[in-house]
Amino acid sequence: MIYFDNSATTKIDNEVLKEVIETMNNNFANASSLHRLGYEAEQKIVNSKKTIANIIGAKEDEIYFTAGGTESNNIAIFGACDAYKKYGNKIITTKIEHPSVLKCFNELENRGFEVCYLDVDNKGYIDIDNLINQIDDNTIFVSIMYVNNEIGTIQKIDEIGKKIKEKNKNTIFHTDAVQAFGKLKINVKYIDLMSVSGHKIHAQKGIGFLYVKSGIRLNNIIFGAGQQKGIRSGTINNEGIIGICKASQIAYENLDENFEKIYKIKKEIIGLKDKIENMYINGDEENGIPYILSLSFKDVKGEVLLHSLEDKGIFVSTGSACGSKGKKDLSTIHYVNENNVGSTIRVSFSFDNTLEEAKQFNETILNIIPILRMYTKR
């Protein structure tokens, strides 16, 4: 089996699993309990916060654990916009955000907020000057995805955050870093809110975290017993937190080595362009994150190609698993040629993958594409 759908989810790492099982056996107590076992569990959570905070240049009390990227995005967007709505009504995002961001903005638009949806160019980049021109005294919130989950475009988040604050120091800046954390060096100096998910970095599903810069207020969208300062009430997920902490440690201890390895895998597959006519790379071929590669093949339906590869034991996607079963209309956001929208697959990698797998993928593609094109033209 060759698993090239790591942007949808990753396999839990064995070292992470070992820590999770140990936590379930020995640190299972409710971290809010007053007895010794509760205190020991709480200390594990505190240490995990410290570890993650150190990785991104944050403070321990700026880390809040959630159920994943979607919940982190919802808490950040609804919480901040509700808290600061008396200061303004304008909020800004892009047309290429994950549904867990876009649908929040759609809902806020229904509630009366003025929403600006930024276009991107044919490589998936926003026009930073245009963003800054859109910001005025009424702008309370901006959300820009760090790495696009479809084509791997890396936005210039530090530059964007710095310029936002220069234009309006009171505008809150949020980034969905689900596809960036664990793959890029991240510092939150110019970021107010940042969302992360564990299952994208070889931790479990159902765990993530939200970075909240000190001084940023969030109104509650979840009500309960007040855990995590009331921002995210609910019994603490001990094993989930230990898992994402361990996965974060592993990712950042091997960051450069993994990046170089994955880059070679990406370049190997890009080399198919020299052997197949009418194959296209969507996004920034040179500067996009190596972990994500969007490919289009003229006269081939992406879903048919997906299942043809599956028959050979190779697993890819036609796009985001979170966007209408991968049927997102990519033509509306300009980074896939209109004629190739239905001809696209996404291959996405992790440190589990090998160069040999990439070569096997290429051989399979070289055999499959001519056959599929022959049937398409009949």
N, C-alpha and C positions, 0 to 999 in steps of 0.2 A: 504494500500500500504506500502510495505517495500522497501525503496530505499537504496541499498547497492552498488551504483556506484558513490560515491563521489569523486573518483580520476579523473573521467571524468569531472564532474562539481558538484557544490554544489548549493543548493537552497539559494537564496538571503535571508539574515537574516532580520527579521522585523524591528529591530532597524536601520540597514543599510538602508533599503528601506525608512524609515521615514526621515532619513537625506538626502537621495538622492532626494526625492520629495520636501523637503524644499529648497534644493539647486536649483532645477529646477524652483521653484516658485520665489525665492528671490535673488539668486546669479547666475542668468543665463547669466549675461553679459560676453562679451569677456574679459578675464583677461589681454589682451594686450591693451585694450582701455584706453585712458587717462582720461576719466571722472570718477566721483565718483563711479558709479556702477562697472566700470572696476577695479578700485583700490580695492574695497571691495572684489571682486571676487579673485583678485590676493592675497590679504591677507589670504583668506581661503586656497589657494593653498600653500602659504608659511607655514602656520601653519600645514598643512597636511605633508609637507616635514619634518618639525621639529619633529612631532610625530613619523613618520616612522623611521627617522634617529636615534632617541633616542632608539627605540626598538632594533636596530641592532648595536648600538655603532658607528654610523657614524656621519658625519656632514650634516647639512641641504643642502648644495650646492653639495652634492655627490649623491642626489636622483633625478632621471629623470623619469618622467612618460611616459608610453608607452601604446600600445593597448593590451598588454598581454605578456605571456611568450615567444611565438614564435618571436614576434618583438624584445623583449629584447635580446633574444639569437642571433638573426641576427645582431642587432646593435653592440653587444659586440664582436662577432666573426669576422664579416667582417670589422667592424670599427677598431679593434685593429690590426688584421693581416695586413690590408692595411697600417695602420699608422707605423707599426714597421718592415715591410718587408725588409727594407734596412739593418736591423741589423741581419737578419737570415731568413731561409726558412723552418725550421722544426716546426711542430705543432703536439700536442698530444691530443688524446681523448680516450674514451673507446668504446667497441663494444656494450654497453648496453645503450647508450644515447638515449634521446628522438629524434624523427625524425627532430625536428627543430634545433638540434645540429648536428646530423650525416649528414644531407643533406647539411648543410653549409660546413662541412669538405669535403664531397664528391666534392662539387663545387670548393673548394679551391685546392683540389688535381688536378682537371681538369685544374686549372689555373697555375699549376706548383709547388705548395707547396709540400714538403715532409711530408706526414701524417703518424703518427704511431697510430694504433688502438690497444689499450691494451685489452688483454683477461681478463676475470674474473674467479673466482673459482666457485664451484657448489653452493655457497651461494650468488654469485653476487658481491664479493669483488675483487677489484684490488689488485695486488701485489705491495705494495708501493715501495719496494726495486727495483723492475723491472722498475717502473715508473721513479725513480730517476736515475737509470742506463741509461735510454733512453735520459735523458736531457743532452745536451751538449751546447757548446758556440753558436751553431746555432739555438737553440730552443727558439722561441719567445713567444709561447702561449701554454697553457694547459687548457683543459676544462674537468672537472670531475663532474658528476651529484651528488648532495647532497644526495637525496633519490630516489631510483629507482622507477619509476612509475608502474612497472609491479609486482614486488615482495617485495618492501619496504626496500631493503637493504640500510643501512645508512653508507655511506663512512666516513672515519675519516678525514673530511675536514680540521680541524685545523692542524692536524699532516701533512697532505699532503701539505697544503699551506706553512707551516713552512719549511719543508724539500726541497720544490721546491726553495724557496728563498735562503736556505743555499747552494744549488747546483749551482744555477744561479740567482742572485738577479734581473736580467733584464728580466727573464721569467715572462710573465703576466699569472696570475691564475684566471680563470673564473669558476664559478659553477652555474649550473641550479638548483635553490633552489625552484622550483615551488611546489614540493611535500613536502618540508621541512618547509618553512616559515609558521608561524601560528601554527605549530605542535611541533617544537623543539626550544630550546633556541639557537639563532644564534648570533655570534659576528663576525664582518668582519675584525678582526685584521690581519688575514693571507690571506684575499681574496681581489683581485683587482677589480673584476667585478662579480656581482651577479644578476640573473634574477628571477623575481617573477611575479605571475599571480593572479589577484583578484578573479576570479570565482572559484578558488580552496579553498577559505577561506570565502565563503558566501558573497562576493561582486558581482558586476555585471560582465558579460562577456564584453570584449572589454577594459579592464583596467589592467595595470600591472605597474611595475617599474623596473628600472635598477639602481643598485648601481654602481657607478664609483668612485674608490678611487682617491683622489686628486693627480694630477700629471700624471695620466694615460691618454694618448691621444687616441682619437677615430676619425678616418676620417669619414666624413658624408656618410651615405648610403641613407639618405632621405634629399631632398633639398626643401627649401621653404623660409618662411619669417624669419627664424632664432630663433624661440622660443626655450626655454631651451638651451641656448648657442649654438644653431645650431645643437646639437646632435640629437634632435628629433623635427624637425620643424612640425608645424601644430597647429591649434587652440586648446587651452588647453581644456581638457575634464573635466570641473568643477565637474559635478555630479559623474563622474567615480572616480575622485581623492578623493572626499569626501567619497564615498562609500568604497574604498579600505582602506582609513585611519580609518574609523569607524570599519570596519571588522578586521583590524589589532589590534586595541585597544581591541576589544572584545576577540579576540583570545588569546592575551598575558595576559590579565587580568585573564583569566580562563585556562591558559596553563596547569598547573599541574593537576587541577581538571579534565579537559577534557582528558588528557593523561591517567589518572588512570581509568576513565570511559571506554574509548575506549579499553584499555588493557584488561579489564574484558570481553568485548564483543568478542575480538579476542580469548582469552583463551577459552571462551565458545564454539566457533565454532571449534577451534583446538581439543577440546574434542571429536569431532565426530570420530577421528581416532580410538578411543577405541571401536566404535560401527560399523564401516564400514571397511571391508577388502579392501586392495589395494587403500587406499586414501593417498595422498602425499601432504606435505606442501612444496612449492617451496620457496627457499631463506633461510634466517636465522630465524628459528622459534622463538628463544628466544630473539634475539637482534634486529630483524627488527622493523621498525616503526609499532606500533599497528594499524595504520589507513589503512594499506594495507595488504591483505592476498590472496595469490595465492594458489589455490587448484587444484589438479589433481585427477581424478577418473578413474582407469583403465577400459577399455572396455566401456567408455561413451564418446560420442562426446561433446565437450564443448559447441558448438552452440546449439545442441539439448537440453542439460541441461539448458542453458540460457533461451530458449523459454518455456521449461517445468516449470521453476521457474516463468517466466513471467505470465504464465497461472494461477498461484497461487497468483499473485500480488506481487511477489518479483523480484526486478530488480538488475541484476548484469551485468558484462561484461565478454568477453573472453580475455580481455587484454586491452591495450591502445586504446582509441577511436581515437587516432591520427595516429595509425599505421595500415594502410590498413584494416580498419574496424576490428581491433583487430586480424588480421591474421599474425602477426609478427612471423617469424620463430624462436621460442624460442630455438630450439635445437642448433642453431648456436652460441648461447651465453652461453650454458652449464648449465644454472640453472634449466632447466626442463629436466628430463630424456627423452631421444629421443623417447621412446615408448609412452610417455604421452603428447606430444606436443599438439595434437588435443583434449586432454581430460581435458583441463585446463579452469577454470573460475577465475576471480578476483573479490573478494568482498572487498569493500572499504567503510570506515565509516566516520561519522562526529559526532559532539556533539548532533545532532538531533536524532541520533539512540539510541536505548535502549537495555538493556540486554534481555528484553522480546522478542524483535524482533529477536535477535540472537537465542533464544530458539525456536521460531517459524520457523526460517530458518532451524535449525537442524532437527526439526520434519518433515519438508517438504522434506529435503534431504533424510532422512531415508526412507521415503515412495517412493520417485522418483527413487533413484539409482537402487534398485533391478529390477524395471520394465524396466528401460532403458537398463540395462545389459541383461535382458532376451531377449529383442528385438534385441540387438546387436549380440547375439550369435545364433540367428535363421539362 
